[in-house]
Amino acid sequence: AILDAECRVELAETLCAQVSRYVRASWAVTLDESDGILASSGEPPALAWLSAFTYGSPTLFDDAVIEEIDTVWAPLNEAGARLVVGRETAFRSRERQRVAALTAVADRWFRGLARQTRLESVLAHPALG
């Protein structure tokens, strides 16, 4: 489950797997801020295509999302990443909402993971020892 993830990569792996299952996606991929793949499920398109798609298409949170689209993406702002999901048939509105909701939950969870990691780093500092 997303809330069991203990690091950024585990969170990305779990998100790809859960989103794929919940919306019957053919593939899902989480890209990091430098367009590297953090995690994926299924067989996503080429990395160059994924990157171009996310830079040239509206997110799930934009009003301009096209109704008949078979690939969607959403930012993971706290994680510095993007989730891209695709399948053979168009996503219905409810399925796009599920992807958006799972992405929002994952991003908030990452914020908590980042805070916990920073706190652990501070507490592990030799000056506190």
VENSUL-V615222 format. One line per field, one symbol per residue. ss: DSSP state (@ for helix, = for strand, . for the rest). burial: I if it has 9 or more other C-alpha atoms within 8 Angstrom, else O. Layout:
# VENSUL-V615222
ss=???
burial=???
This chain:
# VENSUL-V615222
ss=.@@@...@@@@@@@@@@@@@@@@...======....======....@@@@@@@@@@..............======....======......@@@@@@@@@@@@@@@@@@@@@@@@@@@@@@@..@@@.
burial=OIOOIOOIOIIIIIIIIIIIOOIOIIIIIIIIOOOOIIIIIOOIOOIOOIIOOIOOOIIIOOOOOOOOIIIIIIIIOIIIIIIIIIIOOIIOOOIIIIIIOIIIIIIIIIIOIOOOOOOOOOOOOOOOO
